[in-house]
């Protein structure tokens, strides 16, 4: 009954999303996105629908745990659906046990959402205002192609390689934001009966928590990834679990409750469905950050897609490819690393080229941006316009005209390349 109710809730949420996007629009309520709390409220002081959602979710989590993640998150629902499809296809991925489920989401949260927006608010005027119909629904969302690829990579592929709700566990910054209130929540899954150690609760957990280990060690589920889905309570054959309130003054909090549990996932009933990779954790973290950073923002992709790709490729290089022969593994590693070095070079050149352009160092900027337009497969008119302007300023009219023409071919409706061509031709004559 609980499972059907939760599925109905997730379906209802998707219907509301579709109605908001395609029927109601942004006239009254703008984008309802977690990132609005960081990009609008923390950065600018703007209270909007997304910001209120996060405030409500945070307060709600303090009472009921990460109920929002289990009952209302569309991305979590997609991953559960992906897991269901894989099981139906007789594909049984192992769920990865790693310390990165704590470390990596916090790094993404701090680096992209908390620190830069707090710093901006500190450096600029910050004042409270209300704008419920801002921003537009699609303002911070990728286009159709990137959006579809993000759902495929972070919703399906990451589940195939890393197991149950791989994105929620390893990448999601919103889950990281809700970890602290989850740890302090008044309602938790608690041991209220005699456990038979059948581990059905662990097998039923959609986010890969060793529920049996936790309730028998702490008398409750202390893992901050718990989404209060209640699959474990409704599925327990001995009725040993309940989703139950406890007075916080009577709660016992110990440091080891909040740390990763080295002895979890070892029982013979579940050991084959989980895979420990803790010895590779820091290699995996370093490689994921490096690969994710090298492609983040390229091709219009966002942080979620970039770091999802980085994590999957890092896992393939370090763990998944062990089943291949040594030459094949080496070839695969060299291929992946080469691709990311290529894109890392492009990204650095973009950053350095724009910085030098703004500083007026045109000669150095030209070498960087010429590297970009030669290496980057995606044609960006802006880079050609900047190159054309710098060549024009240096009286290199032929080079300036070449890039202005390319910029016009890329964006034939834009007025900037047309004006540049006119200016260049007038100066040549």
N, C-alpha and C positions, 0 to 999 in steps of 0.2 A: 504493500500500500504506500509506504513512504517513498519507495523508488519511483512508482508511477506518479506520485504527486510532484516529485522533484523534476521528472522529465516533462510533466505538464507545465511546470513553472518555467523551465528553459525554453520550451516551445512558445509559451506566451510572451516571453521576453523578446524572442526573435520577431514575433508578430508586431510587437510595439515598435521595435527598431525599424521594420519595414514601413509601418504607418508613419513614423516620424520622418523618415527619409523621403518617401514617395508621395505622401498625402498631406501631412501637416506642414512640412518644411521648417524653415528657420524663422518664420514671422514672429512667433511667440517664444519658442524655445530653440536656442541654437545648439551647437555641438554638445552632446552629453558624453563626455570622454574624461577619463581619469586625468589625462595630462593637462586638462584645463585648470585643475587645482594648482599645478606647478607653473604653467606658462601664463596663466591669467591672474590667479589670486596671489600666489607668492611673489611673482615677478612684478605685477602691476597694481595689485590691490583690487582687481575686478572680481566681483562675485557674480558667477553665472551658473547655469544648470550643471555643468561638469564639476565646478567647484563645490556646489552643494551636495552633489552625489558623493564626492569623496568624504566630505565632512560627515554626512549621514552614515556612509559605510564604515568610517573609522569609529564613530560612537556606537553603532550597531554591533561592530566586531568586539568592542569592549565587553559587551553583554553576551552575545551569542557565538563569538568566534567568527571565523571567515565564512559566515553563512552566505554572504554575497557571492563569493567565489564558487560555492557549490550549487547555489540555487538560481543565480541570476547572471553569471558571466557567459557571454556568447562564445568567447574564445575557449573557455574551459569545456563548453558543450561540444564544440567541434572536435576537440581532442578526445573526449570520451566517445564520440561517434566514430572517430578514426580507429580507436582501440577496438570498438565493437565490430567494425568492418574487417579489421585484420584477423580477429578471432574467428569470424564467419568464414574467412578465406583460409582458415587453418594455419595462419601465421601467428606465431607466439613469441614476440620479442621479449627479451629479458629486460627488466626494469633496473636501471643503473643506480647503484648506491655510491654516492660521492659527496664529499664535503662541499663541492661547488654549489649544491642546492641552497646553501646558506650564503656563500661568498659572492658568487657571480651576480645574482639579482641585486644585491646591495651595491655592488660596484656600478651597475648600470643605473640604478636609482640615484646614487650620489653624483655620478659623473655627468649625467645628461639632464637630470630633472631638479635635484635639490641645489647643489652647489652653484651652477651657473645662474639660476634664477634668484637665489638668495643674494649672490654677489651683485647681480644687476639691480635688485631692489635696494641694496646698500649704497650703490653708486649713483642712483637716480631718485627723483622724487617719487614717493610711494604714497598713494592715498586711496581710501576705500571708495568704491563706486559699485553700482549694480547695473548689469547689462545681460538680462536673461536670454535675449535673442542673439547674443554674440558669443563666439564667432559663428560663421556659417558652418553648416554640418560638415562640409567636405574640406574645410580650410586646412586642417592638419592631417587629413587622410590621404593616402597615396591614390594614384589613378587606378583604373580597372586592372591593368596588367600587373603592376606592382602589388596591388591589393590581393589579387588572386594568387600570385606567387607567394605572398606572405602567408596566406591561409594554408597553402599547400605545404610550404616548408615548415612553418611553425605549428601548423595544425595536424599535419599528417607525417611528413618525413621525420620530424624530431621524435614523434611517438614510435615510429618504426625502428629508429636507431637507439633511442634512449629510454623507451618504455613509457609507462603510464604518465600522462600529462607532462611530457618532457619540457614543454615551454613553460608551464606554470612553475615547475620545480626549479629549473635552471636559469631562466631568463626574466620572467615577468617582474618588472619593478613595482607594479601595483601590489603584487603578492608580498614583496619584500616590505613595502610600506605598511602592510597590515599584519606583519609578523609580531610586532611588539604588542598591539592590542589583543591579538589572538592569544599570546602567552599569558595575558592577564584576564582573559575572558571568564565570566562567571559561570557560563554553561560550558561543559566539556563532556566528552565521552568518558564515562567512568566505569570502573569494575564494580558491579553490584551483585555478582553471583559467583558460582564456582566455575572457573575456567577449565576446560578439558584439553587445552593446547592443540585444538584441531587446526587452528590458524585459518579458519574460514574468514574471520574478520580481516586478516591481512590480505587474503586473496581477493576479497570483495572491495577493498579500499581503492578508489579510482585514482588516487594520487600517490600510491606506492608507499604508504607508511606501514611499518611492522607493528600493527595495532596490538597483536598478542604480546609481543615483547614489552611494549610500553605499559599496557594495563597490568601486567604481572610484575613490572619493575617499579612503576610509580603509582599504580592503582588508578591511572587515568591516562588519556592520550595527551602528551605534552608537546608533541611535534607541532611547530608553528605553521606547517603546511596543511594541517587538518582543515578541511573545508566544510565541516559540520553537515556532510551529506547524509549521514546516518545509515549508510549502507551496512556498516559493521554492526550497528545495534539491531537492525531489522533482520540481518542475515545470521546472527549468532544462534546456533542450534541449541545451546544450553541456556539462552537468555541471561548471559553473564554480564551484558553491557547495557548501559542506559545513558541517554543524553540528559545530563542532570545538572541542576544548579548547586553551587556551594558558596557559602559565605566567604568572601575573600579574606576576611580576618582569620578564618580557620584553615585557609589553604596553606599547604606547605610548598615553598618555592626553594629549590636547590639549583645550584649552578649547573650540575650535570644534566638537569632537565633541558637546558637550552643549548647544550652542545650536541654534536653528532654522536650517535651511539655506535661504538665499534662492534658491540656484540649482537646488534640487530641483524636480521636477515640470515641467520645461521642455522635455524631449525631445519631438520630434514624435510619437513612438510612443505617448505617454501624455498629452500636454498637454490633449487634449480630454476626458479622463476625470477631470481634476482642475481645481479652480477656486481661484485665489489671491484671498484677500480681506484680505490683510495691511494694506492702506491703511485698512481699516475696523475693524481689530482692537480698538483702544482704545474706539471708539464702541460696538462690539459687547459688549465686556467691561463697560463702565459700564452699558449698558442692560440686559444680562442680570442683573447683580447687583441693579440697582434693581427690575426686574420680578420676579425670583426672590424677593427679600426681601419684596416687597409681598404675595405670596400664600403664602409658606412657613408651614406649620402651619394655614392656614385650610382648612376643609372636611375636616380630618383628613389632609391630604396631607403627605408627608415632604419632606425636602430634595431627594431625587433627582427627584421628580415636579415640584416647584416650580421648580427651576432648569432642568430639562429643558424645561418650558413656557416659562420666561423666555428661554432660549437660542433655541428655535425661533421664538418671536414676534419676538425681536430680529433674528434673521436675516431673517425675512420682511420686517420694516420696512426694514432697511438694505440688503438685497441682493436677495432674491427678488422683491420688489414692483417692481423696476426694469423688469420686462417689462410692467407695467401702464401705463396712461395716467397723466399727472400728477394729474388730479382724483381718479382711483380710488385712486392711491397715497396721496394726502393724506387721503382719506376713511378708508382702511384704517388709516392711522397714527393718526388722531384717535380712531377707534373703539377700537383696542387700548390706546392710552395712557389713554383715559377709563376703560376697564374696570379697568386696573391702578391708576390713581389712586383709584378707588372703593375697591378692596380694600386699597390702602395706607393709606387713611384709616381703614378698619375695623380693620386690624391695629394701627396706632398708637393708636387709641382704646382697643382692648382692653388693650394694654400700659400705657398711661397711666392708664386707669381703674382697673385692678387695683393699680397702684403707689400711686395716690392713696387707694384704699380701704384698703390696708394701712397707709398713713400716717395714716389717720383724717380725711382731707380729703374729707368726704362730698359737699359741694356740688359740688366740681370733678369728683369721681369720677362723680357722677350724670350730669352733662352728657356725659361721655365714654361711659359705658355706655348711656345712652339713645340716643346716636348709633349705637352698635353694634347694638342690637336693632332700630333702625329701618332701618339700611342693610344689615346682614348677612343674606343670604337664608337661611342655615342657622340654625334656631332652637336656641339653647343655654339649657337650663334654669338652669344655674349663674349666668348673667348676670342673669336675672330674680330669682333668689333673693337675690343680692347687692343688687340694686336694692331689692327688697322690704325687706330688713334695714335699708338706709340710710334709706329713707322712713319705716320704723317708728321708727327712732331719732330722726328729725326730726319725729315726731308727724304725719306726712302719711299718715293711715290709708287713705284711699281709693286713693292711688297704691300704697301698700304691698300692699293687697289685690289690686289689679289685676295686679301682677307675680307675686304668689304663686299666683294662679289660673292665669296663663299657664304658670308653672313646673310646676304640677300637671298641666296638659293635655299638656305636653311629656313629662314623666316621671311618669305616673300611679302608678307603683309606689313612687316615692321617698317617704320619710317626711318629709324636710325641708320641702317645700312644705305638706304637711298640718299639720305643727306650726306653721308660720308663720301659716297661715290661722286656726288656733285662737287663737293669741296675739293676732293683729290683732283678731279679733272680740271677744275678752275685753276688750281695751283700748278698743275703740270703745264697748262697752256700759258 
